[in-house]
Amino acid sequence: MSDIIVVIGSGAIAQAIARRVSIGKKILLADINIETAKSVEETLKKAGFKVSTTHVDVSSRDSIEALVATATALGEVKGVIHTAGLSPSQSAAQNLLRVDLYGSAVVFEAFGKVIAAGGSGVVIGSQSSHRLAVDALSQKTADDLALLSPEALIDLPWIKEIDDSLYAYQIAKRGNALRVASEAVKWGKRGARINCISAGIVYTPLAYDELTSAERGEYYRTMLANSPAGRGGTPDEIGDLAEFLFGPKGTYISGSDILIDGGVTASIKYP
């Protein structure tokens, strides 16, 4: 049986990471839009990769568990690349939380039960979560985000009351990073690792939705211009970091949240 790399979401960052970590393995590409996934499948196949596609809706536990069953039927799951999500300009707050917070928690939990020894997982978080004040979350709140079951998490009264999509996004991505830390302990018992990459604005269709949005576009463009790097990132730069985390030189890194944003967060906190 093959070693399987499960790629959730088929955007530019997902492709960049998959190209770096899937040589000699089989990619299972899962997306809510199967036509998009099929198009990416053809591109990757022409580049020499073994790829199959399937549908997944990460807001649904049943759909995620079906994806796990599909993956394990193909072989040993050696990698999970979770990039699927919504941006603040794409969705209302509660829909975003269902996908980015609840869905990610289910993905970590479900694949943590089947990840093979030597396997690795990475989720794409966001530098936006690092803009939350250091005391924005109490220890109890942070522990809830890290430890509660996905269903209990999405049912928290204060989560259900969030109606601002940007704040929902920041909480969801902060929750991803906290949950990676708790899941790393469980994944470690199987000889596997999981980490979070808190990416800055990376030039993808999702990022362009933010950069051109009437509500926040000007702010984001100014934020990039004033950052130390003076620009946004590229999918390949995120792919390079993920390759390190998946590879033999990253084997001592697990449960970590790595910020890669060109210094944007630094320039906002200490202009």
N, C-alpha and C positions, 0 to 999 in steps of 0.2 A: 504493500500500500504506500501511497505517496505521503510526503510531508506536506501539510496544508498551511497556507497563509490565508487567513480570512481577512478580507478588506471590506469594511463597512462604509459605504459612501464611495463614489467613483469620480470625485473631483480631482483637481490638479494636484493637491497635496497627497491624496491617497495614491495617485498614480506615481508620483515622485518617490514615495516611500516604497511602494510595491516593487518598482523597478530595481531598487537597491537591495532588497532583502529576500527576493523570491527566486533568484537564480537556482536552478536545480530542484525547485519545489513547484507545487501546483497552487495557483491562486484561485480562491473562491471569492468572487466579487459580488457583493450584495448591495442592492440599492432599492429605494422605494420606487424609483423610475426604472423599470426594467429595460426600456428602450435606450436610455442613456448608458446603462450598464453594458448592454449588447454592443453599443458603438465603441466603448472603451475596450471591451473584450477583443474586438477585431483589431484594434490598434496594438494592443499588447501581444496578441498572437502573431502579428506581422513582425513584432520585435523579438520573437523567439520564445515567448513565455507560454506556459501551459495554463489556460484559464477556463473556468466555467462561471456562469452567472446564476444568480437566484434573486428572488424578491425578498425584501425585508422592510418592515415598518418598525422602527426602533421605539415607537410610542406604545408598542404592543408586546407584552411578555410572551404571548403565544407565538407571535411571529419570530421573536428572537430565539425562543427555544426550538422552533422549527429550523431556524438557521443552524443552530448548534447540532441538531440531528443530521442535517444535510452534510455539514462539515465532517463530523465524526464518521459518517458512512463512507466518505472519500479517503480517509486516512487519519494520521495523527496530526492534531492541531499544534503546529509549532510557532505560530504567530497570529496575533490579532491586531489589526490596524483600524482603530475606530475614529473615523473622521466625519461621520454623518451628524448633522445638526442644523439648527436654524439661527439666523442672525436677528438682531433687534428690529431691523427694517423689514424683515420678511414675515413676521408673525406676531400675534398678540401674546401677551406675557404668559398666560396659562398654557397655551399650545407649545410655546417655547420650553417651558419648564417640563412639560410632559415628554418632550423629545430629548432635550439636552441634559436634564437632571435625572428624571426617572429612567428614561431609556438607557442612558449610560450606566446607571447603577445596575440595571438588569443585565446589560452586556457583560460588565465586569464579573458579576456573580455567576452568570450562566457559563461563561467560558472558563472561569476560574475552576469549575468542577471537572473540566475535560482537558485543560491545557497540558501538553506533554512536557516531560522533563526536558530541560534545556530550552523551553519555549519562552517567548517574550511578547508582551503587549504594550501598545502605546495608544493613548488617547490624545486628541488635539484639544487642548484647553484654550485659554485666551489671556493675553496681557491685560484685558479689561478687568479680569478678576483681581489683578494686582493693584488696581486703582481704588479698590475698597480700602477704607481706613483700617489701620492695624487693629483698632478696637471695634470694628463694625460688627463682628461676631463675638458673642460670649463663648467661653469654653464649652458650655452646654450646647449651644447652637452648633458649634463646629463639630462636636462629637455626634450630634444627631445627623448632620450631613454625612459624616463618615460612616456611621454604624447602623442606623435604622434600616429596616428592610425597605426596598424600593417603594412598596405600597404604603407603608407607614410614613415614609419620607414625603411623598407627594400629597399625603393627606394631612400634613402638619397645618394647623390653622394659619400660622403666619405665612406659610408658602402659598396657601390657597387665597390669601388676601393680596398678594402681589399683583399689581395691575400696570406697572411700568415695564415695558419690554426690555429696556437697557438694564435696569436693576435685576430683572429676572435672569437676563443673560449672565450678568456678573455673579449672581448667586449660584446659578447652574454650573458655571465654569469653576468657581471656587469649590463648589461641592464635588466636582470631578476630581480636583487635585487632592482634596481631603480623603475622598473615597479610595483613590489610588493608594494612598498610604495605608489604609486599613486592609485593602484587598491584597497588598503586597505580602502581608503576613500569611494569608491563606494560599496565595499562589506559590509562595516560597516553600510550603510544605509539599508541593508537587514538583519542586525543583525548577520553578519558573519565576519570571520577573514581570513587573508591570510598572510603567511610568507615564507621566503626563508631560506634554510639551505645551507650555503656555505661549502660543505664537502671537506675535504682533500682527499688524495689518500686512497680510501677504496677498500679492496680486492674483486674486482668483475672482470668479464671477460673484461670489458671496461678498468679497471685500469691496468690489465695485458698487454693489448695492448700497453699502454703507458710505463709500466715498462720494457717491452722487445723490444720496438721500437729501431731501429738502430739510429734514429735521436735524441731521447731524453731519452732513457731508462737509460743510465748510470747517467745522471743528476738527474733523479727522484730517483733512488736508493740511490745515495749519499745524496740527499735532505732528504730522510726519515732517513737515518742513522745518520745524523747530527742534527735531530730535538730533542726537549726535550723528546718526547715520544719514539723516537728511532724506530718507526715502523709505518706502515700504520694502518688505521682504519678497523673496521668490519662493515658489514651491520647492525648488531644488535645495535651497538653504535649509528648509525644514526636513527635507529628505536626507540631507547629509547628517543632521543631528540624529534622526531616527535610525539611520544606518549604524551610527556609533553605538546607540543604546541597544540595538539588536545584536551587534557583533561581539567578537571575543574580547574587545577592549572595554566593553561596557558591562561586563558581568558582575561588577561590584555595585552597580547602580540599580536600585529597586525602591519603589515607593516614593520616588522623587518627583518634584514639579520643577521643570526647567524653563525659565523665562528666556525667550529669544525674540526680541522686539526692536533691535537697533538702538536701544537706549531710550525708547519712548517713555517708559515708566519712570526712568530716572529723571528725565527732563520735566515731566509733569510734577513729580514730587519735589524736585530741587532745581527749579528753573534759575 
